C-alpha cells in the first residue's frame, strides 16, 4: 500500500516520561521523601511536536526506534488513540525514558537516560520513502536521524530542529544547528549569550529563521538578512501554570502550523508562544493540545 502524503515528518524523539511532583527542585535532607502519585506519560520532544502538529491539522508522521517493552507499548497505544501515523523499528536497547521533577510552580528538571548508542541510525531504506512524501521534516536531536540531511537537501525538503538548551559549543548539536532551515532553541543553556548563539547559527548554517524560547520571558527571533533580534513577550495562559513539560514542543508545533499557513516568522512565533503557554496549564508532558479552532482563533487575533 502506498504511503499517504504528509505535511510534516518528525524523526526521532519518541519516549516515555515519569513525572515526579516535588515542592522544590532541590535534594532535601535525609534519604527519602514522600511525594504524590508518580505517573508515566507519553513524553520526549518528537512525540510532542508530532502530536501538537497533528492536533493542529497538519498531516503528520513520526519515525523512530522503540523498544519491545511496556514503554514502547505505551507510545504505540497513545499514537493509535490519537490517530497519528507512527512508523518504528524495534531497538534492542529499549524505549528511551526520562524522569522529570516538577516543582510547585510548574518548573521542571529532566533526567534523560540516553540509552540509544551514539552510532544508532535509522536505515535509509526506512526513512527515505517517508521523506519523499513529506513537505517538511523536523529532526529531533537524538542522533538516529543525523545522516538524513544530505537526502533531505537533495530532495529539496525544508527542515527544522529544536536544539533545546544548547550552550552554543556542544558538538552533538552542530549538524542540526547548521543543517536546518528553521532552528529553535532554549535560552536556558546560553543565558546572556543567546543572541551570540543565534547569530552564529545564521552565519555558519543554512537557517533562515532562528527562534530562542525563554519561558516566562517569551521568545527571541532573528532572521537571515535582519540585523535586529526581535523579542516577543510571553502570553497569559488564562489558567495557573502547573507543569512546563512539553511547552517547548508545543511552541514548535504551533510555529510550524502557522508556517504552513504562510504566516511570517514573527506571527508564527506568536502562535507558538500561545501554544506553549497552553501546554503549561496541563499536568503531564503531552496531555492536552490546541486544536484547529484554537489555531483559527489565534490567527484571527494576530
N, C-alpha and C positions, 0 to 999 in steps of 0.2 A: 504494500500500500504506500502510495506516495505521501511524503511529508506535506503538511499544510504550510502556507506562508506565514511567517512571523514578523511582527513589527520589531520585537526585542528578543534577543537571545542573551541570557545570563549564563555565564560559565564559571563554575566554582562557587564555593561559599555555602554549601548545604551542611547543616549540623543541628545539634540539639544544645540548648542552654538549660542549665539548672540554676534557678533563681533562688537566692537566699536573702531574705529581708533582715536587715540589721538596723540598729539605731544610728550607728556611726561607722564610717569606713576606717576603722582602726582595730588593732588587736587589743581586746580588753584584758585585764588581769586574770590570772588563773589559767586553766587549761580546757575549759569548756563553757558553752553559753547556750541557753535555751532560746530558740527562735521560733517564728511562726512556721506554718506548713511550708515545706520545700517542694517545689514543683518543677517538672521537666517541661520545657516549651520548645516548639519549633523555633530554631534560632539561626544565628550566623547571617552574614551580610548578603550572600547570594539569595537565600530564601526571602529576606526582607525586601530586596529590590524587585525580585521577580513577582512576589505576591502583591506588593504595593502597586506595581505597574499593571498587573493582571486585573486588579480590582478597579483601576482607573480606566480600564477599557482597552489597553494595549494587548494585542495578540502576542503572548509571551511564552517562552520555553526556558527551562533550566536544565543544564547539563552538569554532571559531577560524578565523583565516586561516592558510594555509600557502602557501609558495611552490611554483612548479613547478620544483623544483630537487632536488639529491641529498639535502639535509637534509629537505625535505618528504617525499621517498620514504622516508627512514629513519623518520620519525614515522608515516607511514601503514602501513608494513610492521610496525612494532612494535605498533601498535594491533590490526592484523589478527591478529598472532601471539598477543596476549593475549586476544583476543575482546572488546575494549572497543569500544562504539559511538562512532565518530568521524564528525562531520559538519563539513566545512570549505568555505570559499570560497578561491579562488586569489588571492593578493595579488601584484601586480607588484613589490612591494618584497622579496619572498623570505621565507624561513622565518627567524624570529628565532634568533640564535645567542648563545652565551656562551662565554667562556674562563675556566675555573676553575682556579686554582692551589691545590694541596693539599699541605700540608707533612707531615713525617714523623709528626706526632702526629694527623693527620687533619683539622686545621683548614683552612679554605678561605677564599679571597678570589675573588670573581666579578666578571668584566667582561661586562656585557650590551651588545649593540650597539644596542638601541633603534631598529631600522630602520623600524618602522611609524610613519607620520606621526601627530602628536598628534590630528588630527581624524578618523582612520580609525575607522569604526564598523561593527559587524555590522548588516546591514539588519533592520528589524523583521519583515519577512515571512519572514526566515530563522530568527530565534530564537524568535518567538512560538509556533509550533506545538510546539516543544520545551518551552518554559516552561509551556504549558498542560497538558502531560502529565507534569510533574515535581513531586515533593513539595517539594523543597528545591533552591535554586540557590546555588552557590558562585561568586563573581565574583573572578577574578584581577585585580590592579591594573594591567592592561596598557592600559587606556583604550578598547579596542574594544567594551567592554560598558557603558560609563559611562552611556549613555542608557536602560538597561534597567530601572532601579529603579522608575520610575512604573508600568510594566506589571506588574512583579512584585508591587508593593504592591497594585495594583488586583486582581490575581488571588488575593491572599491567600497568596502563596508566602513561606515563610521563606527568609532569605538569610544568607550568611556571606561573609567575606572575610579575607584574610591581608595585613596592612599591611607585613609583613616589618620592615625596620629603619627604620621611620618615626621621625622626630625629633619628632613632635607638631606640626610647623609647616608642612611642605611642603604646599602647597595641592593638589597632584596627588592626594593620598590622602584628602582630606576627604569627597568624595562617598561613597567606600567606607566610611570610618570612621563616618560619621553615618547612612548609609542601610541598614546591615546589622544583622541581629538577633543574630548571633554574630560577634564580632570577635576575630581573632588578630593578634598582632604579636610581634616580637622585641625584647628589651631592648637589642639591640646599638646601635640608633640613639638611645636615650634613657637611657643608663646613669645611674642615680641619680635619674632622673625618671620611671621607668615608672609609678609609682603616680599621679603627676600626670596623665600622658597617659591612663591607663586611666579615671580619674575624669572627665576631660574628655569622653571618648567617651560615657560613660554619661549625663553631664549634658546634652550637646548633641544626642545622636543617639537612635536607637531601639533600640540594643542592649540585650539582657537579660543577656548574659554577655560579659566581656572577659577573654581569657587571653593572658598575655605569656610567651613561652618564653625561657629563659635558658641554654640549652645545658647544661653540666655542673652548673649551679646549679638545674636543674629548671624550674619554671614558677610563675607567679603568676596568681591569678584573683580577679576582682571581679564580683559580680552586682548587678543592679538591686535596690535595697531593702536591700542588705547594706552594712554600714559598714566591715567589715574586709577587707583583702586577704589571701587565703589563699596560703600557699606550699607547694608540693609538691616534695620533693627529686627529683633525677634517680634513675633506677634503674640498677642494674648490668646491662649488656647481656649479660654472661656470656662475652664474647669481646673481643679487643682492638678499640679504636676505630681504624679505618683511613681513614674518609672521612665527613665530616659533611655532604656534599652530599645534599640531599633529606630531611634529618632533620625540618625544619620541616613539609614537605609530608606526610610520614608521620604526624607528630603530628596534623595537621588531619584526615587520613583516619581515623586511629584514633578521634579525638574524635567525628567525625560518625557513624562506625559505632556507637559506644556510644550516642550521642544518639538514633539511630533505634531503639535498643533500649529507650528510655525511662529511661536512667540519668540521675542528677543531674549537674550540671556538674562537681563535683569528681571523681566516678568516671569521667566522660568524659575528664577531664584525665589521670587515672591511666593509662587505656588509651592515650591519645595519647602520654604520656611513654614508655611501654614500646615503642610502635611507632616513635617517633623514635630510641630507643636501639638498636633492632634495625637500623634503616637505617644507623646509624653503623658497623656491623660489616661492611658490604659495600662494596667499591670501586665507584665509578661513581655517577651521580646517582640513577637509578631502576632498579636492577639486581636487587633482591630485595624481596619484600613478605610481610608477615604474611598468613596465610590464615584462614578461618573457624575452624579448630580452634584456632589461636593465640588468636583473639578469645574463644572459649568458655573457654579456659584462663585468660585474663586476667580475664574477668568472674567466673569461679569463685573466683579468688584474691582478687578485690576484696570 
